[in-house]
Amino acid sequence: MLAEIAVWLIIGVLVLWALLDPFSRVTRALWEMLVPVINPAPVDLQSKFGEWA
């Protein structure tokens, strides 16, 4: 019984990971396209944060 539950949990995690991987790639690509639209000015981290950048 416990082994069956463990197998189903492993299968569920693998299926969830397989479904989320393409979704995360699409959202990452959309984010890269939207960032220049939202904030077109590049941020100079060196001047903004000094040596911590």
C-alpha positions, -999 to 999 in steps of 0.1 A, spaced: 0 0 0 27 25 10 49 15 -20 19 20 -43 14 55 -29 51 63 -33 51 51 -69 21 73 -77 37 103 -60 68 98 -81 48 95 -113 28 126 -104 59 146 -98 75 135 -131 43 144 -150 40 177 -133 77 185 -140 72 175 -177 42 198 -180 58 228 -162 91 227 -181 76 240 -214 54 264 -196 83 279 -177 103 283 -210 74 301 -226 69 324 -196 107 331 -195 106 341 -232 76 363 -227 92 379 -197 124 387 -218 102 403 -245 82 423 -219 110 437 -198 122 462 -225 86 474 -229 81 479 -192 114 494 -183 133 506 -215 161 524 -197 190 500 -187 200 502 -151 237 508 -144 242 485 -114 278 498 -107 267 534 -103 235 525 -84 249 500 -59 286 508 -60 310 480 -51 281 456 -43 271 453 -79 
